[in-house]
Amino acid sequence: MSPLELVLRLEAETWLYALFFGSILLFGLLETRAALRPVPAHRMRRWPTNWALTALNIGLLGALPISGLILADIARDAQIGLLNQIVLPLWAQIVIGFGVLSFQSWGVHFAMHHIPILWRLHRVHHTDTHLDVSTTVRFHPLEFAVQLPISAAVILSLGLPPAVVILYELFDATINVFSHSNVRIPRILDRMLSRLIVTPNVHRIHHSPVMLETNSNFGATLPIWDMVFGTYLRKSAEALARQQIGLDEMQDARAYSLWWAISLPFRSIRHPDLDS
């Protein structure tokens, strides 16, 4: 076990929660001082459902008997997977791991938008009528049932080292909160950052009701795969500030209902391309 892995393992869960909730606190405060979209956030109506789904999903993930770290341990102990068959420096393992895990995330997200039965699950995330830190984990719990087997297959087949898996999970937790935050980023800084990571200005386009824009910017952490596959889209900060958030057909009180969010995959709402 490398010194880095030893350090990460000692407090991995603590660091993950500290980064996640610390990011929520930091960017949540910035939203009150430097908001990109100036319209009211309607927190009293939106937040109960968003935080309830967040708590439900965190609880479910914590209760699962399997995790990315456990799978990485299994792969290393059994010496299965590509990276367990070759010798590479840690930096190369990190680059490969981040590239593959971000591609897997991009691919699953792309599928969620283009396979009707998966869209029924994922559209819960797109029914929020405002984008802020509370939207980060506004997902239907069944989404994780789709994502987990794919993540398991990737980690096991590649033989990702436990340290790399931990580092990516820490990175993913922080960037996801950041990208969903309603924070105004200086134009020059955003231009530089958005080539490296997914910024709020990049991800906000994905929450547009316009189907062309909704079906863009699928990356959760890195924008490279959208650039490679032609799904990368940019808009000016001024246009983003005016952009409506959420599906056109869900701009009413249903979007604030926890019961509606939980039952939404089993309901039919009008959708021009994906709903029957």
N, C-alpha and C positions, 0 to 999 in steps of 0.2 A: 504494500500500500504506500503510495507516494505521500510526501509531507502535505501537499496541497489537498489530496483526498482526505487525509486524516483530519485536517483543519475543517474542511467543509462538512465532513460527516458529524463532527462533534456538535455543531449547532446548525445543521442544514435546515431543519424545520423552523427553528427560531428565526434564522435569517430570512427565510422565505416569507414568513408572516410579517416580520419587521419591515422588509422591503415593500411588501404588498400594501399593508395598512399605513406604513410611513409615506408611501407614494400617494395613497388616497388622501391623507391629511395634507401633504405638501401641495399637490395639484388642486385639491379641493379649496384650499385657502387662496391659491393663485386665481382660481375661477372667480372669486369675489372681488379681485383687484384688477385683473387683466383678462376679462372675458372676451372671447372672439365673437360669439353670437350674443348680441345685447338683449334679446327678448327674455322675458321672465322664464326661469327654469321650472316653475311650479313644483318645487321640491316637496311640499306637503302632500301633493297628489301622486307624484311619481316615485318618490323615494321609498315609501313603505313596500311596494311591490319589488322594486329593484334590489333593496337590501334583503328582503325576505328570500328572493331567488339566490342572492349571493350566499346567504347563510345556509340555505338548503344545499347548494352545490358544494360549498366547502365542507359541510358535514358529510355529504355522501362520498366525496373524494377521500376524506379522512377515514371513513369506515371501510373503504375497499381493502381487501386483503392483498392487493397487488399495486405496485407503483412503478414509475420509471426507474427509480433507484434499485428496487428489488429485482426488476428485470435485468438491469445492467449487472447486478451481482450474479444473477443466475448465468448470464452469458459469460462472464469472466470465470466463474467457478467451473463451468462445463467446457470452457475454451471453445465456445461457438461464436460465429460471427466473423466478418472480414478482419476487423481491427485486432482480434485476438490471434490471428494467424500471421500478422506481419508486425514488424517493429517500427514504430514511428515516434518522433518526439512529441511531447505533450502539446506544443503549439499546433502541430499538424492535426492531431486528434481533435483539438478544439475547433479548428477551422472546418474540418470535415463534419464534425458533429453538429456545429451550428448550421452549416449549409444544408445538411440532410434533414435535420429536425425542422428547420424553417421551411424547407421544400415540402415536407410532409404536411405541415400545418397549412401551407398555401394550397396544396392539392385537396385536402379534406374540405377546406373552406370553399374552394371552387366547386367541388362536388355538392356541397350543401346548397349552393345556389342553382345548380343545373339539374339535379335529380329531384323530381317533384316530392317524393316521400321524405327526403332529407330536408327540402326547403320548408316543409310543414313544421319541422322541428326548429330549424334555424330562424324562421321569420319571427319567432318570439323576441329575438335580439333586435330585430329591425322594426318592432312596433313601438319602441320608445319614441316619444315625440320631442325629446330634447337629448342632446348628447353631453354627458358629463361623467365624472368619475364613477357615479353610481351605475352607469350603463355597462361597465367593464365586465361584470359577471352576470348580467341579465341574460341568462341562457336557460333553455329548457333542460332539466336534468337528464333527459334521454339522449341529449347530444353526446354526453360522455360515453354512453354505451356504444356509440358509433366510433368515437375517436380512440377509445382505449385499445381495441384489438389492432387497429392500424399502428398506433404508437408502439405497441408490444412487438409487432412484426418487424418494425423498423429497428428498434433497439436491439432485438435478438439477432436479426440477420446481419446487422452491421457490427454487432459486438461493441456497442458504445461503452467507453469506460465510465464508471460511476461518477467520477469527478466532472466529466464533461456533461453528463445528464444533470447533475446538480447545478452547475454553472448556467446551463441553458434555462433551467426552470427559474432561477433567480432573475436572469435577464428577461425572460418572457413575462414574468409577473410585473416587473417594473415598466417595461415598454408598453404593455397592454393598458395599464392605468394611464400612463402618459398619453397614449394615442387617442384614448377616449375622452380626455379632459377638454373642457371648454376654455382653453388657454390661448391667448394671442401670443404668437411667436414673432419676434422681429424678422422682417423679410429676408435679410442676408443670412441670419442664423438658420432660418427654416430651409433656405435654399441649400445650405451645406449639410444640415442634419438629414434632410429628407432623401439624400442620396445614400445614406448609410443605415438609417433606422426609419421606422414608420412614425411619422409625426402626426399631431392632431390635424394639421392641414391636409395631410394625405388621407388619413382614415376617415375624416368627416365626409369626404366625397362618397365613400362607400355607403354611408347612411342616407344618401339622397333618395327621394322617391322616384327619380328618373331611372328607368331600368338600365340604360347604358352606363350610368354612373354607379348604380348599385352593383352592377356586375363588373366592377373594376377594383383595383387596390385590395386584393384578397390577402396580402401579406399581413401577418400579425406582428412581426418583429422586424424583419428585413424586407426592403422593397425590391431586392434584386430579382426575385422570381416574377414579379409583375413586369419588370423591365424586360426580362428575357422573353416572356410569353405574350407581350403586347397588351397587358391589362393594366398598365400603369397610366394614371390620369392625374392631371394637375388642374387646379383652378386658382384664381386670385383670392387673396384674403377677403377682399371686398365681396366677391361673389359667394364665398363660403359663409360670411356673416349673414347674408340674405337667404341662404339656402334653407329650405324646409327640411326637417329631420323626420325620418320615419315613413312608413308606407302610406300612400294617399288614402287607402281604404281603412286605415286604423288611426285616424286623427281625433277620435272621440274618447269618451270616458272608458271604453273597453280597454284602452291601452294602459290604464291605471289600475286594472283589476288583477289581483294575484290569481284568482280562480280562472279568469279568462286566459291568462298567460299559460297556466298549467294545462288547460283544456284545449288551447288553440291548435295543437297538431291534429286534433280529432274533429275540428270544425272546418267548414268551408267559408272562406271569405273571398271576395272577388279579387282576382289577380290576373292581369292580362296575359301572362306567359306561362305561369307555372301551376295555377290552381285549375282544377277541373270544375 
